[in-house]
Amino acid sequence: MATRADLVCIAAVAAPHGVRGALRLRCFTADPASVAAYGPLHDRDGTELFAVRVIGRAKGGVIVAAAGVTSREQAEALRGRELFVPRAALPAPGEDEFYYADLIGLAVLDPEGRPLGRVSAVTNHGAGDVIEIARPGAPPLLVPFTHAAVPQVDLAGGRIVVAPPVELRWEGEAA
């Protein structure tokens, strides 16, 4: 069983597909069809769930047959479930590349080096990736994950630099 720290989320169950237990997955891999190439999928706690076989394409993902999931009811029970693989099953990131899971917990600084908080999540609700920054005593800040808004990611230094667009600047920050 893989530990939580060793897992990377590569997909989430979007919905059942058909009546025979197929699943529509929203994939977070460069090639959605590669979701089946990394071995059995795990839940957040590292428990092995099932192996999948890609049987079709869907917007933003794929349709898969999952071992042991044979009915629409079983597939429906998995809706929203995040699916993980061990980090060791994934290729090493290239230069200037990283897995979003590696960003969680990094310190967030503004361009002048002032601390803003910590990365608490990286999400995508259809319009692009967004970094959620947890700030002490303040509501979370959502920043588009673009090179303009996040000009520096320093994994070795444990930090990212955020320069959000003017319309997203928070109280007390100069434009």
C-alpha positions in Angstrom: 0.0 0.0 0.0 1.4 3.4 -1.0 1.5 6.2 1.6 -0.3 9.5 1.0 3.0 11.4 0.5 3.9 9.0 -2.3 0.7 9.5 -4.3 -0.1 11.9 -7.1 -3.7 12.5 -8.2 -4.0 11.8 -11.9 -7.8 11.7 -12.4 -11.2 12.0 -10.8 -14.4 10.1 -11.5 -16.7 12.6 -13.2 -19.7 10.3 -13.7 -20.9 6.8 -14.7 -21.1 6.1 -18.4 -23.7 3.6 -19.5 -25.2 0.8 -17.5 -22.3 -1.6 -17.3 -20.1 0.2 -14.8 -18.0 2.3 -17.2 -16.6 5.5 -15.7 -16.0 8.9 -17.2 -12.8 10.3 -15.8 -11.6 13.9 -15.7 -7.9 13.4 -16.3 -5.0 15.5 -15.0 -2.4 13.9 -17.2 -0.9 15.5 -20.3 -2.5 12.7 -22.4 -5.8 11.6 -20.9 -5.4 8.1 -22.4 -2.2 7.6 -20.4 -4.3 7.3 -17.2 -4.4 3.6 -17.7 -0.6 3.3 -18.2 0.5 3.9 -14.6 -0.9 0.8 -13.0 -3.8 0.3 -10.6 -5.4 3.4 -9.2 -5.6 4.2 -5.5 -7.8 6.3 -3.3 -6.5 9.2 -1.2 -5.4 6.9 1.6 -3.4 4.7 -0.7 -5.7 1.7 -0.8 -5.7 0.1 -4.2 -9.1 0.5 -5.9 -8.8 -1.0 -9.4 -7.0 -1.2 -12.7 -8.6 0.6 -15.7 -8.7 0.1 -19.4 -9.5 3.1 -21.7 -12.5 2.3 -23.9 -13.3 5.8 -25.2 -12.7 9.5 -25.1 -14.7 12.2 -23.4 -14.3 16.0 -23.2 -11.4 16.6 -20.7 -10.9 12.9 -20.1 -11.6 9.3 -21.0 -14.2 6.6 -20.6 -12.7 3.6 -18.8 -13.7 0.1 -17.8 -12.6 -0.5 -14.2 -11.9 -3.9 -12.8 -14.6 -5.0 -10.4 -17.0 -2.1 -11.4 -19.8 -3.8 -13.3 -23.0 -1.8 -12.7 -24.1 1.8 -13.1 -24.8 1.8 -9.3 -21.2 0.9 -8.5 -19.9 3.5 -10.9 -22.3 6.1 -9.4 -20.9 5.4 -5.9 -17.4 6.4 -7.2 -18.6 9.8 -8.5 -16.2 12.6 -7.4 -13.5 10.1 -6.2 -10.0 11.3 -6.8 -7.7 8.7 -8.2 -4.0 8.4 -7.4 -1.0 6.5 -8.5 2.4 6.1 -6.7 4.8 8.9 -7.7 7.3 6.2 -8.7 4.9 5.1 -11.5 5.1 8.5 -13.1 7.9 9.9 -15.3 10.3 12.3 -13.7 9.4 15.9 -14.4 11.6 17.6 -16.9 13.5 20.8 -16.4 11.1 23.6 -15.3 8.3 21.0 -14.8 6.7 19.8 -11.6 3.7 17.9 -10.4 0.9 20.1 -8.9 1.1 17.9 -5.8 4.6 19.2 -5.2 3.2 22.8 -4.8 0.9 22.0 -1.9 2.4 23.6 1.3 4.9 25.8 -0.5 5.4 29.3 0.9 3.8 32.1 -1.2 5.7 35.4 -1.5 4.8 38.6 -3.4 7.4 39.9 -5.9 9.1 42.0 -3.1 9.6 38.8 -1.0 6.8 39.5 1.6 5.0 36.3 2.8 1.4 35.9 1.6 0.6 32.4 2.9 0.9 28.8 1.7 -0.4 26.9 -1.3 -3.3 24.9 -0.1 -4.7 23.6 -3.4 -4.3 23.7 -7.2 -7.7 23.3 -9.0 -9.2 23.6 -12.4 -12.9 24.3 -12.8 -12.8 24.5 -16.5 -11.4 27.9 -17.2 -7.8 27.1 -16.3 -5.7 26.1 -13.3 -6.0 28.1 -10.1 -3.8 28.2 -7.1 -5.5 28.6 -3.7 -3.4 30.4 -1.2 -4.3 29.9 2.5 -3.6 33.2 4.4 -3.5 33.5 8.2 -6.5 35.4 9.4 -7.8 36.1 6.0 -10.0 34.3 3.4 -8.1 32.2 0.9 -6.8 33.9 -2.2 -7.4 32.3 -5.7 -4.9 33.2 -8.3 -4.8 32.1 -11.9 -1.9 29.7 -12.4 -0.3 31.5 -15.4 3.2 32.6 -15.9 2.1 36.3 -15.5 0.4 35.7 -12.1 2.9 33.1 -10.9 6.3 34.1 -12.4 8.4 31.8 -10.2 8.1 28.3 -8.8 11.1 27.3 -6.7 10.6 23.8 -5.5 14.1 23.5 -4.1 13.6 26.7 -2.1 10.1 25.7 -1.0 8.4 28.8 -2.4 6.5 30.4 -5.2 6.2 34.0 -6.2 2.8 35.4 -6.9 2.1 38.7 -8.8 -1.7 38.5 -9.3 -3.4 40.8 -11.9 -4.4 44.2 -10.6 -8.1 43.2 -10.4 -7.2 40.4 -8.0 -4.9 42.4 -5.6 -5.9 42.3 -2.0 -6.3 45.1 0.5 -3.1 46.9 1.4 -1.2 46.0 -1.7 0.0 48.6 -4.1 -0.9 48.3 -7.7 
